[in-house]
Amino acid sequence: MKKFFSAVLAVIMVLALVACGSNQASSAASASTPASDSPASSASSAEVKVEPITVRISAGPSGGNNFLICAAFADQMMKTFPEYTISAEISNGTAQNIRATAENEAQMCVAMSDGAMYAYEAGREYTDLEAGQFAYVAGGYQTIIHFMVPANSSVESIYDLKGSKIAASQGTTCQYYLPIVLEAYGMTTDDVEVTQLQLADMMNALSDGTVDAAMHITSYPLAAISDVAATKGIKILNIVDKEAEYIHENYPFFSPMIIAGGSYQGISEDVQTIGTLNTLICRSDLSEEFVYNFVKTIMENNDTLKNVHPKCGDFNLDNTLTGAVIPIHPGAEKYYKEAGIL
């Protein structure tokens, strides 16, 4: 009987050793199997779980550059982060964008650099807002001052315009930008006769000689300007040297910029002038994680986005900080430091 039990015990021990060896072999095989072969690891390493959030971007008129750009950004973000709900919202421009963001109807918006600065400081037309409630996200495409005279005009410099009739486009350009430019040339609006007109009417007035000069700020080329350049001919006056330096030092949202020669018929050489950027700003309390992911996504998908809309391509690492005239949001700052531009 003892021999029988000894034999049974021996068999059990052998079976246990075989099972143990099999498990060890299985573990070793699993460890040596590439991670990509495992169903659990088949998900893209780019997929990162994020906190769901809804963000509205107050952009601009439907069909306009800013609306289309923001819509492209929103679409790319939601493809990359399905947890996010982002929308581009229709507006009539910077002032409405800023006020919508201040009231939390939007959490991010497009603003010209000067609008961003004065909104942050609660200055100029934003004295009723609380200061410090905005932060900088990214800078995009240029909007450049076009100070124009007829091609056959004897005027060669803004200095020559004292006593002249000047038309400026309605709103910020006439109310704020024209006085800044005149100031750099030792003049005020009292030294000229100013007419505030819509763009089409202003270009007609320049074309038919009702005014001596016209000023507008825009990206280029602009069809309304191109039409007059082709039919009547124009000169675009330079804003350069000490005058441009004066403007930048006293109004830092303006920087030297160039209208490339050939952009308008009859203007073969580069025009040196000044301009500002269309920027993205946000509420200072917007999620740091979201802003980091937003900036990273639009910067690292630049080639894809500019195929959707060419101006999306101007939101890039080369110029994104040019319009940073208010504090940079911590989420954006984190990415810019990683990218080596801060």
C-alpha positions, 0 to 999 in steps of 0.5 A, spaced: 500 500 500 505 504 501 508 503 495 502 504 491 501 511 495 508 513 493 507 512 486 501 516 486 505 522 489 510 521 484 506 522 478 502 528 481 509 531 482 511 530 475 505 533 473 505 539 477 513 540 474 510 540 467 505 545 468 509 550 471 514 549 466 509 550 461 506 556 464 513 559 465 514 558 457 508 561 456 510 567 460 516 568 456 513 567 449 508 573 451 514 577 454 518 576 447 511 578 443 511 585 440 507 589 443 503 591 437 501 584 436 497 585 442 489 587 441 490 591 447 496 595 445 493 596 438 490 603 439 495 609 436 500 612 441 497 618 439 491 617 442 491 621 449 485 621 454 483 628 456 478 631 460 471 633 455 470 640 454 466 644 450 469 650 447 466 656 442 471 660 438 468 667 436 470 668 429 467 673 424 462 673 419 460 667 415 464 665 409 470 670 412 477 668 413 477 668 420 470 664 421 473 659 416 480 658 419 476 657 426 472 652 423 478 648 420 481 648 427 475 646 430 474 640 426 482 638 426 481 638 434 475 634 434 478 629 430 484 629 434 481 629 441 474 626 440 472 628 447 472 635 445 466 639 442 469 645 439 465 650 434 466 656 430 461 662 432 459 667 427 460 674 429 461 681 426 469 682 428 474 683 434 469 687 438 464 682 438 468 677 439 472 680 445 465 681 449 462 674 447 469 671 450 468 676 456 461 674 458 463 667 457 458 666 451 465 664 447 471 661 451 476 663 445 476 668 440 479 672 434 482 679 435 486 684 432 493 685 436 491 692 438 484 689 440 487 684 444 491 689 448 486 694 450 481 688 452 486 685 457 488 692 459 481 694 459 483 700 455 480 704 449 473 702 447 473 696 453 474 700 459 467 697 462 471 690 462 475 687 467 482 687 466 486 681 466 481 676 464 484 674 457 490 670 455 494 669 448 494 663 444 497 664 437 498 669 432 496 668 425 496 672 418 498 679 417 493 685 416 497 690 413 496 698 412 495 700 405 496 708 405 494 709 397 494 715 393 493 715 385 498 713 381 499 720 378 499 723 384 505 728 386 505 725 393 511 721 395 510 721 403 505 721 408 508 728 410 506 731 403 499 729 405 498 735 410 492 739 408 489 733 404 483 730 403 484 723 406 478 717 406 479 711 411 475 705 412 470 705 417 471 703 424 477 702 427 482 704 421 479 711 421 477 712 429 484 709 431 489 707 426 489 713 422 491 718 428 496 713 430 500 714 423 499 721 422 502 722 429 508 719 427 509 724 421 507 730 426 500 731 424 493 730 427 487 729 424 486 737 425 491 737 419 487 733 414 480 733 412 478 726 414 472 722 411 470 715 413 467 711 408 466 703 407 471 700 403 468 700 396 466 707 397 473 709 399 476 706 393 471 709 388 473 716 391 480 715 390 479 712 383 475 719 381 479 724 385 474 725 390 479 724 395 487 725 395 489 719 399 485 712 402 487 708 408 485 701 409 488 695 413 487 688 410 491 682 408 493 682 401 492 682 395 485 685 396 480 685 390 477 692 391 484 695 391 486 690 385 481 693 381 483 700 382 490 698 381 488 695 374 484 700 372 486 707 375 493 705 378 495 707 385 501 708 389 502 705 396 506 709 401 512 707 405 511 707 412 518 706 414 525 708 418 524 712 424 516 713 423 515 705 423 520 705 429 516 710 433 509 707 431 512 700 434 515 703 440 509 707 442 503 702 439 507 695 440 501 691 436 504 694 430 510 691 427 514 693 420 511 689 415 511 688 407 507 688 401 510 684 396 512 687 389 507 685 384 501 684 389 498 689 385 498 691 378 503 697 377 507 696 384 513 692 382 517 693 388 516 691 395 512 696 400 515 697 407 509 699 411 506 696 418 501 692 420 498 687 426 496 680 426 489 676 427 490 673 433 487 667 437 486 669 445 482 666 450 479 667 457 485 666 462 481 661 466 480 656 460 483 649 461 491 649 461 490 642 458 485 644 452 490 650 450 496 646 450 493 641 446 489 646 441 496 649 440 500 643 439 495 640 434 494 647 430 502 647 429 503 640 428 498 639 423 500 646 419 501 643 412 494 639 413 490 645 415 493 650 410 490 645 405 483 647 408 484 654 408 491 658 406 491 663 411 491 657 416 498 656 414 500 663 417 498 660 424 505 657 425 511 657 429 515 662 425 510 668 427 505 665 432 509 670 437 509 676 433 502 678 436 503 676 443 502 683 446 498 680 452 501 674 457 501 668 454 496 662 456 500 657 461 498 651 456 500 655 450 507 657 454 508 650 455 508 648 448 512 654 445 517 652 450 517 645 448 518 647 441 524 651 443 521 658 441 520 661 448 
